[in-house]
């Protein structure tokens, strides 16, 4: 068992400084707001961008830009952040002392390096930090990032979504107001956020993206297509070690083509070197389908947020991969809106984290409001989900709704808490359940049960159920994103879109059956009055309609069920009127105190 060494602040440290860390898939950036000015951390090589590379070699560890100085830098560990999507505790690497280590261990070493470089630049100890993460990172992935940073000696004050951090920096720096769309294409993930910036308030309206789409995927397709078209090589048949070398090479070529129209590269093929010309058309044709996918995701988010592009003040481009000219061209063509690229897409995220860190430790009038990625609600009669806090609601959030019983004399109610976007509980995720007992036994529909959902900024959900008449209550606290895989989170949203029509149809059938059964129960409870007040023909007519309704309840025809409910309702109208007259005649001439 490894012991974790935790340093405490000393006189050399500043208790009110907080590092902003953009722990990126391709590059990492650290920054800080100190002495009333903002600074980017510059490493020992004089660079702000620190490649997220780790090289374990002959009892030595090399990180960032220093790995690029080594002859075998192509053997370095890269894109470590992507491993947090899956099992980051899996032992899959070997460190400089030949120990088998996990992605957490490797990331810990990299965070230690970032801490050392920051302290060397600032000439003082640093403990507090705010770390940025992709908007679609779930609780498990976020906890993994926090563990690695904690093991490196950091105190993580907050994790902040990357597009939110970028907009936070942009809004504070430019004093912008309005609605902005943040398009964040990094090395490993694609995040989109719609934010409203106003004086002192940064509100996230909606978030989306794809946790498995980023610059690494561009590199793969770029390498595969160029090698096939220019050298007739099948990339997928290369051994893993060769694939990694080509991916790193084509990542460098891709970055060169950001500023150049073409480059000449020498590529090793078998035992000889081949010189080839690679241009921007080669790059664009390789990755255009992926760029189109990001455009579709962006359009879907606007549609989901019910926001017209005319009301969006512009797109803020974030992430190194967003530098591609084709991306700007596609955005202009599809959205016809202003593109803001006057901030460095590689640096903006870290800056937002540093500014947020400073405000956390020193106080501020600014407010940052994020959103919940999935809807939260409870199961109601018939196995339906009633959404209480909808997807993309600002958090923290408190919502309440009143429910009732569906059976006569019911004294207990099971509250099943659900998460998801589908209409039925069986297609959603059960977070937990609890029982509200000691409800006064009354006719169905009379008790009033108030259910309150309270969701905090860390994803903790508190659910309280209370009988409004007796004050009896029960509650539960739940982690909304615990053990929820990133791809599962996205598939939840996608499945709700694909199955929307079927789900609504199913819900309508269930609700029609509930309404019909409730009506039948009402008539059954009034059976004695029907026999007393109605003629024989009316009774026969009512019974015939009851039997017809019971028969169609076995079908899934919503319209047919509702039609027979209406027919039965009309056949009981005379009885209902006679019953009212009977009850009214029984209270005529009495004083109020006699009635009560």
C-alpha positions as CSV (number, residue, x, y, z in Angstrom):
1,X,0.0,0.0,0.0
2,X,1.4,3.4,-1.0
3,X,1.3,6.2,1.5
4,X,0.2,9.6,0.3
5,X,2.5,12.4,1.4
6,X,0.4,15.6,2.0
7,X,2.3,18.8,2.5
8,X,0.7,21.5,4.6
9,X,1.0,25.2,3.8
10,X,4.1,26.9,5.2
11,X,5.2,30.5,5.6
12,X,6.6,30.4,2.1
13,X,3.1,29.7,0.6
14,X,0.3,32.1,0.0
15,X,-2.9,30.9,1.5
16,X,-5.0,32.9,-1.0
17,X,-3.5,31.7,-4.3
18,X,-5.1,29.0,-6.4
19,X,-3.7,27.4,-9.6
20,X,-6.0,27.0,-12.6
21,X,-5.1,23.7,-14.3
22,X,-6.3,22.7,-17.7
23,X,-5.3,19.0,-17.7
24,X,-5.7,18.4,-21.4
25,X,-5.5,15.3,-23.5
26,X,-2.8,16.7,-25.8
27,X,-1.5,19.7,-23.8
28,X,-1.8,21.0,-20.3
29,X,-1.7,24.6,-19.1
30,X,-1.4,26.2,-15.7
31,X,-2.2,29.8,-14.7
32,X,-2.8,31.9,-11.7
33,X,-4.2,35.3,-10.6
34,X,-1.8,36.8,-8.2
35,X,-0.7,40.2,-7.0
36,X,-3.7,41.7,-9.0
37,X,-2.5,40.3,-12.2
38,X,-3.0,37.2,-14.3
39,X,0.0,35.0,-15.2
40,X,0.5,31.8,-17.2
41,X,2.9,29.4,-15.7
42,X,6.0,29.0,-18.0
43,X,7.9,25.8,-17.7
44,X,11.7,25.2,-17.7
45,X,11.7,25.5,-21.5
46,X,10.0,28.9,-21.5
47,X,6.7,27.5,-22.8
48,X,3.1,27.9,-21.6
49,X,1.8,24.8,-23.4
50,X,3.0,21.7,-21.7
51,X,2.4,18.5,-23.7
52,X,0.6,15.9,-21.7
53,X,3.4,13.4,-22.3
54,X,5.1,11.1,-19.8
55,X,8.2,9.1,-20.6
56,X,9.5,6.4,-18.2
57,X,13.1,5.5,-19.2
58,X,16.0,3.8,-17.4
59,X,15.2,4.9,-13.9
60,X,14.3,8.4,-15.0
61,X,11.0,10.2,-15.5
62,X,10.5,12.9,-18.2
63,X,7.4,15.1,-18.7
64,X,6.0,17.6,-21.1
65,X,8.4,19.5,-23.3
66,X,11.4,17.6,-22.0
67,X,10.1,14.4,-23.5
68,X,10.4,16.0,-26.9
69,X,14.1,16.4,-26.4
70,X,14.5,12.6,-26.1
71,X,15.3,10.4,-29.1
72,X,12.6,7.9,-28.2
73,X,9.9,10.4,-27.3
74,X,7.6,8.4,-29.5
75,X,7.5,5.8,-26.7
76,X,6.1,8.3,-24.3
77,X,2.6,7.8,-22.7
78,X,0.1,10.2,-24.3
79,X,-3.6,10.9,-24.2
80,X,-3.7,9.6,-20.6
81,X,-6.8,11.7,-19.9
82,X,-8.9,9.5,-22.2
83,X,-8.3,6.5,-19.9
84,X,-10.5,8.2,-17.3
85,X,-13.5,7.4,-19.5
86,X,-13.0,3.7,-18.6
87,X,-11.2,1.8,-15.9
88,X,-8.5,4.2,-14.8
89,X,-7.3,1.8,-12.1
90,X,-6.4,-0.9,-14.6
91,X,-2.7,-1.7,-14.5
92,X,-1.5,-1.0,-18.0
93,X,1.9,0.8,-17.9
94,X,5.4,0.3,-16.5
95,X,7.2,3.1,-14.7
96,X,10.9,3.9,-14.7
97,X,11.5,1.4,-11.9
98,X,9.7,-1.4,-13.7
99,X,6.7,-1.1,-11.4
100,X,3.3,-1.9,-13.0
101,X,1.2,1.2,-12.7
102,X,-2.3,2.5,-13.6
103,X,-3.5,5.7,-15.4
104,X,-4.1,7.2,-11.9
105,X,-0.4,6.6,-11.0
106,X,0.8,8.1,-14.3
107,X,-1.5,11.1,-13.9
108,X,-0.3,11.6,-10.4
109,X,3.3,11.8,-11.6
110,X,2.2,14.4,-14.2
111,X,0.4,16.5,-11.6
112,X,3.5,16.4,-9.5
113,X,5.5,17.8,-12.4
114,X,2.9,20.6,-13.0
115,X,3.1,21.4,-9.3
116,X,6.9,21.5,-9.3
117,X,7.0,23.7,-12.5
118,X,4.4,26.1,-11.0
119,X,6.3,26.4,-7.7
120,X,9.5,27.0,-9.5
121,X,8.0,29.7,-11.7
122,X,6.3,31.4,-8.8
123,X,9.0,30.8,-6.3
124,X,6.5,29.7,-3.6
125,X,4.5,26.7,-2.6
126,X,1.2,26.0,-4.3
127,X,-1.5,23.7,-2.8
128,X,-4.9,24.9,-3.9
129,X,-6.1,24.4,-7.5
130,X,-9.2,24.4,-9.7
131,X,-9.0,21.7,-12.4
132,X,-11.0,21.7,-15.7
133,X,-12.8,18.6,-17.0
134,X,-14.9,17.9,-20.1
135,X,-18.5,18.7,-19.6
136,X,-19.5,15.1,-20.2
137,X,-17.2,13.6,-17.6
138,X,-19.2,11.6,-15.2
139,X,-18.8,11.4,-11.4
140,X,-16.5,8.4,-11.7
141,X,-14.1,10.1,-14.2
142,X,-14.1,13.4,-12.1
143,X,-13.3,11.5,-8.9
144,X,-10.4,9.8,-10.7
145,X,-8.9,13.2,-11.8
146,X,-9.3,14.5,-8.2
147,X,-7.6,11.4,-6.8
148,X,-4.6,11.8,-9.0
149,X,-4.3,15.5,-8.1
150,X,-4.7,14.8,-4.4
151,X,-2.0,12.2,-4.5
152,X,0.3,14.8,-6.1
153,X,-0.2,17.1,-3.1
154,X,-2.9,19.4,-4.4
155,X,-6.1,20.5,-2.7
156,X,-8.7,20.5,-5.4
157,X,-11.1,23.4,-4.6
158,X,-13.4,22.7,-7.5
159,X,-13.7,20.9,-10.8
160,X,-15.1,23.2,-13.5
161,X,-16.4,22.2,-17.0
162,X,-14.0,23.2,-19.7
163,X,-16.3,25.2,-22.0
164,X,-17.7,26.9,-18.9
165,X,-14.2,27.9,-17.8
166,X,-13.4,29.3,-21.2
167,X,-16.6,31.4,-21.3
168,X,-15.9,32.5,-17.7
169,X,-12.5,33.8,-18.8
170,X,-13.9,35.3,-21.9
171,X,-16.8,37.1,-20.2
172,X,-14.6,38.5,-17.4
173,X,-11.8,39.6,-19.8
174,X,-14.0,41.1,-22.5
175,X,-16.9,42.3,-20.3
176,X,-19.2,40.6,-22.7
177,X,-23.0,40.2,-22.2
178,X,-25.4,38.0,-24.1
179,X,-25.8,34.4,-25.1
180,X,-22.7,32.6,-26.4
181,X,-22.1,29.1,-27.8
182,X,-18.8,27.5,-26.7
183,X,-17.4,25.0,-29.2
184,X,-14.7,23.1,-27.4
185,X,-12.8,20.6,-29.5
186,X,-9.9,19.2,-27.5
187,X,-7.6,16.3,-28.0
188,X,-9.9,13.7,-26.5
189,X,-13.3,15.1,-26.1
190,X,-15.8,17.4,-27.8
191,X,-17.9,19.7,-25.5
192,X,-20.5,22.3,-26.4
193,X,-22.2,24.7,-24.0
194,X,-24.7,27.5,-24.3
195,X,-24.1,30.2,-21.8
196,X,-25.7,33.5,-20.9
197,X,-23.3,36.1,-19.7
198,X,-24.7,39.1,-17.8
199,X,-23.4,41.4,-15.2
200,X,-21.8,39.2,-12.5
201,X,-23.8,36.1,-13.6
202,X,-22.5,33.3,-15.8
203,X,-25.3,30.9,-16.4
204,X,-25.0,27.6,-18.3
205,X,-28.2,27.1,-20.3
206,X,-27.4,23.7,-21.8
207,X,-24.4,21.4,-22.3
208,X,-23.7,18.5,-24.7
209,X,-21.0,16.9,-26.7
210,X,-19.2,13.6,-27.3
211,X,-16.7,12.1,-24.8
212,X,-15.1,10.0,-27.5
213,X,-14.6,12.6,-30.2
214,X,-11.5,14.8,-30.3
215,X,-8.2,15.5,-32.0
216,X,-6.9,12.0,-31.4
217,X,-9.7,10.7,-33.6
218,X,-8.7,13.2,-36.3
219,X,-5.1,12.0,-36.0
220,X,-6.2,8.4,-36.5
221,X,-8.3,9.1,-39.7
222,X,-5.6,11.5,-41.0
223,X,-2.9,8.9,-40.6
224,X,-5.0,6.1,-42.0
225,X,-6.2,7.9,-45.1
226,X,-2.8,9.5,-46.1
227,X,-0.9,6.2,-45.6
228,X,-3.5,4.4,-47.7
229,X,-3.7,7.0,-50.5
230,X,-0.1,8.0,-50.8
231,X,1.8,4.9,-49.8
232,X,-0.8,2.1,-50.1
233,X,-0.3,1.1,-46.5
234,X,-3.0,-0.4,-44.3
235,X,-2.7,1.4,-40.9
236,X,-5.0,-1.0,-39.1
237,X,-2.6,-3.9,-39.8
238,X,0.4,-2.3,-38.1
239,X,1.4,-3.6,-34.7
240,X,0.3,-1.3,-31.8
241,X,3.8,0.2,-31.3
242,X,4.0,1.2,-35.0
243,X,0.5,2.7,-34.8
244,X,1.4,4.9,-31.9
245,X,4.5,6.2,-33.7
246,X,2.4,7.1,-36.8
247,X,-0.3,8.8,-34.7
248,X,2.2,11.0,-32.9
249,X,3.8,11.9,-36.3
250,X,0.5,12.8,-37.9
251,X,-0.5,14.8,-34.9
252,X,2.6,17.0,-35.5
253,X,1.8,17.2,-39.2
254,X,-1.8,18.2,-38.4
255,X,-0.5,21.0,-36.2
256,X,1.9,22.2,-38.9
257,X,-1.0,22.4,-41.4
258,X,-2.8,24.9,-39.2
259,X,-0.5,27.6,-40.5
260,X,0.9,26.0,-43.7
261,X,-0.9,24.9,-46.9
262,X,1.4,21.9,-47.3
263,X,4.3,20.1,-45.8
264,X,6.9,17.6,-47.0
265,X,7.5,14.7,-44.7
266,X,9.8,11.7,-44.8
267,X,8.1,8.5,-43.7
268,X,9.7,5.2,-42.9
269,X,8.2,2.4,-45.0
270,X,9.7,-1.0,-44.3
271,X,13.4,-0.5,-44.7
272,X,13.4,2.7,-46.7
273,X,12.3,6.3,-46.3
274,X,9.6,7.8,-48.6
275,X,9.2,11.6,-49.1
276,X,5.6,12.7,-49.6
277,X,3.8,16.0,-49.9
278,X,0.8,16.4,-47.5
279,X,-1.6,19.4,-47.9
280,X,-4.6,20.8,-46.1
281,X,-6.9,19.0,-48.6
282,X,-5.5,15.7,-47.4
283,X,-6.3,16.7,-43.8
284,X,-9.8,18.1,-44.5
285,X,-11.0,15.2,-46.6
286,X,-9.8,12.8,-43.8
287,X,-11.7,14.4,-41.0
288,X,-14.6,16.2,-42.6
289,X,-17.1,13.6,-41.5
290,X,-16.1,14.1,-37.9
291,X,-16.3,17.9,-38.2
292,X,-19.8,17.5,-39.6
293,X,-20.6,15.4,-36.6
294,X,-19.6,18.3,-34.3
295,X,-21.8,20.6,-36.3
296,X,-24.8,18.3,-35.9
297,X,-24.2,18.0,-32.1
298,X,-24.1,21.8,-32.0
299,X,-27.3,22.2,-33.9
300,X,-29.0,19.6,-31.6
301,X,-28.0,21.5,-28.5
302,X,-29.5,24.7,-29.8
303,X,-32.7,22.9,-30.7
304,X,-32.8,21.2,-27.3
305,X,-32.3,24.6,-25.6
306,X,-35.0,26.1,-27.8
307,X,-32.7,28.8,-28.8
308,X,-32.7,30.3,-32.3
309,X,-29.3,31.0,-33.8
310,X,-30.4,34.7,-34.3
311,X,-30.4,35.0,-30.5
312,X,-26.8,33.7,-30.1
313,X,-24.2,36.5,-30.1
314,X,-21.5,34.2,-31.4
315,X,-19.4,31.1,-31.2
316,X,-16.4,31.0,-28.9
317,X,-13.8,28.5,-30.2
318,X,-11.8,26.5,-27.6
319,X,-9.4,23.7,-27.7
320,X,-6.4,23.2,-30.0
321,X,-8.2,21.2,-32.5
322,X,-10.6,24.1,-33.2
323,X,-7.8,25.9,-35.0
324,X,-8.6,24.0,-38.2
325,X,-9.8,26.5,-40.8
326,X,-12.4,24.1,-42.0
327,X,-14.1,24.2,-38.6
328,X,-14.6,28.0,-38.8
329,X,-15.8,27.6,-42.4
330,X,-18.4,25.0,-41.4
331,X,-19.7,27.0,-38.5
332,X,-20.1,30.1,-40.6
333,X,-21.9,28.2,-43.3
334,X,-24.2,26.3,-41.0
335,X,-24.9,29.0,-38.4
336,X,-24.1,32.3,-40.1
337,X,-22.9,33.8,-36.8
338,X,-19.9,35.6,-35.5
339,X,-16.9,33.6,-34.4
340,X,-14.8,34.8,-31.5
341,X,-11.2,33.6,-31.8
342,X,-9.5,36.6,-30.3
343,X,-8.6,34.5,-27.3
344,X,-6.0,31.7,-27.5
345,X,-8.1,28.5,-27.7
346,X,-5.3,26.5,-26.0
347,X,-5.0,28.9,-23.0
348,X,-8.6,30.2,-22.4
349,X,-9.7,27.1,-20.3
350,X,-6.8,27.4,-17.8
351,X,-7.4,31.1,-17.4
352,X,-11.1,30.6,-16.6
353,X,-10.1,28.0,-13.9
354,X,-7.5,30.4,-12.4
355,X,-10.0,33.2,-12.2
356,X,-12.6,30.9,-10.7
357,X,-10.0,29.7,-8.2
358,X,-9.1,33.3,-7.1
359,X,-12.7,34.1,-6.6
360,X,-13.4,31.0,-4.6
361,X,-10.6,31.8,-2.1
362,X,-10.9,35.6,-2.1
363,X,-14.6,36.2,-2.6
364,X,-16.4,37.8,-5.6
365,X,-19.7,39.2,-6.7
366,X,-19.7,36.9,-9.8
367,X,-21.9,33.9,-9.8
368,X,-21.3,30.8,-11.9
369,X,-24.4,28.6,-12.6
370,X,-24.0,25.2,-14.1
371,X,-26.6,22.7,-15.3
372,X,-27.6,19.1,-14.6
373,X,-26.9,16.7,-17.6
374,X,-29.9,14.3,-17.1
375,X,-33.4,14.7,-15.8
376,X,-34.4,13.6,-12.3
377,X,-37.8,12.5,-11.1
378,X,-39.9,9.7,-9.5
379,X,-42.0,6.8,-10.6
380,X,-45.7,7.3,-10.7
381,X,-48.7,5.0,-11.1
382,X,-48.4,2.7,-14.2
383,X,-44.6,2.8,-14.2
384,X,-44.3,6.3,-15.6
385,X,-41.5,8.7,-14.9
386,X,-42.6,12.2,-13.7
387,X,-39.7,14.6,-14.2
388,X,-39.1,17.0,-11.4
389,X,-35.7,18.5,-12.3
390,X,-35.4,18.5,-16.1
391,X,-32.2,18.0,-18.1
392,X,-30.1,21.2,-18.5
393,X,-31.8,22.8,-15.5
394,X,-29.4,25.3,-13.7
395,X,-27.8,23.9,-10.5
396,X,-28.0,24.2,-7.6
397,X,-31.7,23.6,-8.1
398,X,-34.8,23.1,-5.8
399,X,-38.0,21.9,-7.3
400,X,-41.2,20.6,-5.7
401,X,-44.3,18.8,-6.9
402,X,-47.5,17.5,-5.2
403,X,-48.6,13.9,-5.6
404,X,-51.5,11.8,-4.1
405,X,-52.5,8.2,-3.5
406,X,-54.2,6.0,-6.1
407,X,-55.9,3.5,-3.8
408,X,-58.5,4.0,-1.1
409,X,-57.2,3.8,2.4
410,X,-53.5,3.8,1.3
411,X,-51.2,4.4,4.3
412,X,-47.8,4.2,2.7
413,X,-46.1,5.5,-0.5
414,X,-42.9,4.2,-2.1
415,X,-40.8,7.0,-3.6
416,X,-38.6,5.6,-6.4
417,X,-36.1,8.2,-7.6
418,X,-35.2,8.0,-11.3
419,X,-32.7,9.6,-13.7
420,X,-33.0,9.7,-17.4
421,X,-35.0,11.0,-20.4
422,X,-37.5,8.2,-21.2
423,X,-41.2,8.2,-20.4
424,X,-41.3,4.9,-18.4
425,X,-39.4,4.1,-15.3
426,X,-38.2,0.7,-16.7
427,X,-36.2,2.6,-19.4
428,X,-34.5,4.9,-16.9
429,X,-31.9,4.6,-14.1
430,X,-33.0,3.9,-10.5
431,X,-30.9,6.0,-8.1
432,X,-32.7,4.8,-5.0
433,X,-36.0,4.5,-3.2
434,X,-37.6,5.1,0.2
435,X,-41.0,4.6,1.9
436,X,-43.2,7.4,3.3
437,X,-45.3,5.6,6.0
438,X,-48.2,6.6,8.4
439,X,-50.3,8.4,5.8
440,X,-53.8,8.9,7.1
441,X,-56.1,6.3,5.4
442,X,-58.4,8.3,3.1
443,X,-60.1,7.9,-0.3
444,X,-57.7,7.8,-3.3
445,X,-56.8,11.3,-4.5
446,X,-57.4,13.1,-1.2
447,X,-53.9,13.0,0.6
448,X,-51.5,15.6,-0.6
449,X,-47.8,14.4,-0.6
450,X,-45.3,17.2,-1.4
451,X,-42.0,15.9,-2.9
452,X,-39.0,18.2,-2.9
453,X,-35.9,17.7,-5.0
454,X,-32.8,19.6,-4.0
455,X,-29.7,19.2,-6.2
456,X,-26.4,20.9,-5.2
457,X,-23.5,22.0,-7.3
458,X,-21.6,18.7,-6.6
459,X,-24.4,16.5,-7.9
460,X,-25.8,15.5,-4.5
461,X,-29.5,15.0,-4.7
462,X,-31.7,15.4,-1.5
463,X,-35.3,14.1,-1.9
464,X,-37.9,14.8,0.8
465,X,-41.5,13.5,0.8
466,X,-44.0,15.0,3.3
467,X,-47.7,14.4,4.0
468,X,-49.0,17.9,4.1
469,X,-51.9,17.1,6.6
470,X,-49.9,15.2,9.2
471,X,-46.4,16.5,8.7
472,X,-45.1,13.0,8.5
473,X,-42.0,12.9,6.2
474,X,-39.1,10.8,4.9
475,X,-36.0,11.6,2.8
476,X,-32.9,10.2,1.1
477,X,-29.6,11.6,-0.2
478,X,-28.2,10.3,-3.5
479,X,-25.2,10.8,-5.8
480,X,-26.7,11.5,-9.2
481,X,-23.7,10.6,-11.4
482,X,-22.1,7.8,-9.4
483,X,-21.0,4.8,-11.5
484,X,-22.5,6.3,-14.7
485,X,-20.3,5.7,-17.7
486,X,-19.7,8.6,-20.1
487,X,-20.9,6.7,-23.1
488,X,-24.0,5.6,-21.1
489,X,-24.8,9.2,-20.3
490,X,-24.8,10.1,-23.9
491,X,-26.7,7.0,-25.0
492,X,-29.4,7.9,-22.4
493,X,-30.0,11.2,-24.2
494,X,-29.8,9.7,-27.7
495,X,-32.2,6.8,-26.9
496,X,-34.8,9.4,-25.7
497,X,-34.6,11.1,-29.0
498,X,-34.8,7.9,-31.1
499,X,-37.7,6.5,-29.0
500,X,-39.5,9.7,-28.4
501,X,-42.6,8.9,-30.5
502,X,-43.0,5.4,-29.1
503,X,-42.4,6.6,-25.6
504,X,-45.1,9.3,-25.9
505,X,-47.6,6.8,-27.4
506,X,-46.8,4.3,-24.6
507,X,-47.3,7.0,-22.0
508,X,-50.7,8.0,-23.5
509,X,-51.9,4.4,-23.4
510,X,-50.8,4.0,-19.7
511,X,-52.4,7.3,-18.7
512,X,-55.6,6.4,-20.6
513,X,-55.8,3.0,-18.7
514,X,-55.1,4.7,-15.4
515,X,-57.9,7.2,-16.0
516,X,-60.3,4.3,-17.1
517,X,-59.5,2.2,-14.0
518,X,-59.9,5.1,-11.7
519,X,-63.3,5.9,-13.2
520,X,-64.4,2.2,-12.9
521,X,-63.4,2.3,-9.2
522,X,-65.5,5.4,-8.7
523,X,-68.5,3.7,-10.2
524,X,-67.9,0.6,-8.2
525,X,-67.9,2.6,-5.0
526,X,-71.2,4.2,-6.0
527,X,-72.9,1.0,-7.0
528,X,-75.5,1.1,-4.2
529,X,-76.5,4.7,-5.1
530,X,-76.8,3.7,-8.8
531,X,-79.2,0.8,-7.9
532,X,-81.2,3.2,-5.7
533,X,-81.4,6.2,-8.0
534,X,-81.4,4.9,-11.6
535,X,-84.0,3.1,-13.6
536,X,-83.5,-0.5,-14.7
537,X,-82.7,0.6,-18.3
538,X,-80.1,3.2,-17.1
539,X,-78.5,0.5,-14.9
540,X,-78.3,-2.0,-17.8
541,X,-76.9,0.7,-20.0
542,X,-74.2,1.6,-17.4
543,X,-73.3,-2.0,-16.9
544,X,-73.0,-2.6,-20.7
545,X,-70.6,0.3,-21.0
546,X,-68.6,-0.9,-18.0
547,X,-68.2,-4.3,-19.6
548,X,-67.2,-2.7,-22.9
549,X,-64.6,-0.5,-21.2
550,X,-63.2,-3.5,-19.3
551,X,-62.9,-5.3,-22.6
552,X,-60.9,-2.6,-24.4
553,X,-58.6,-2.2,-21.4
554,X,-56.8,-5.3,-22.7
555,X,-55.8,-3.4,-25.9
556,X,-53.2,-0.7,-26.3
557,X,-55.5,1.5,-28.3
558,X,-55.5,4.9,-26.5
559,X,-58.2,6.5,-28.7
560,X,-60.5,3.5,-28.2
561,X,-60.1,3.4,-24.4
562,X,-60.7,7.2,-24.2
563,X,-63.8,6.8,-26.4
564,X,-65.3,4.2,-24.1
565,X,-64.5,6.2,-21.1
566,X,-66.4,9.1,-22.6
567,X,-69.3,6.8,-23.5
568,X,-69.5,5.5,-19.9
569,X,-69.2,9.0,-18.6
570,X,-72.2,10.2,-20.6
571,X,-74.3,7.1,-19.5
572,X,-73.7,8.2,-15.8
573,X,-74.5,11.9,-16.2
574,X,-78.2,11.5,-15.2
575,X,-77.1,9.4,-12.1
576,X,-74.5,12.1,-11.2
577,X,-77.2,14.8,-11.3
578,X,-79.6,12.8,-9.2
579,X,-76.9,12.1,-6.6
580,X,-76.1,15.8,-6.3
581,X,-79.7,16.6,-5.8
582,X,-80.1,13.9,-3.2
583,X,-77.1,15.1,-1.2
584,X,-78.1,18.7,-1.5
585,X,-81.7,18.0,-0.3
586,X,-80.2,16.3,2.8
587,X,-78.4,19.5,4.0
588,X,-81.2,22.0,3.2
589,X,-82.4,23.8,6.3
590,X,-79.4,22.6,8.5
591,X,-76.9,24.9,10.2
592,X,-73.3,24.8,9.2
593,X,-72.2,23.3,12.5
594,X,-74.7,20.4,12.0
595,X,-73.2,19.7,8.6
596,X,-69.6,19.8,9.8
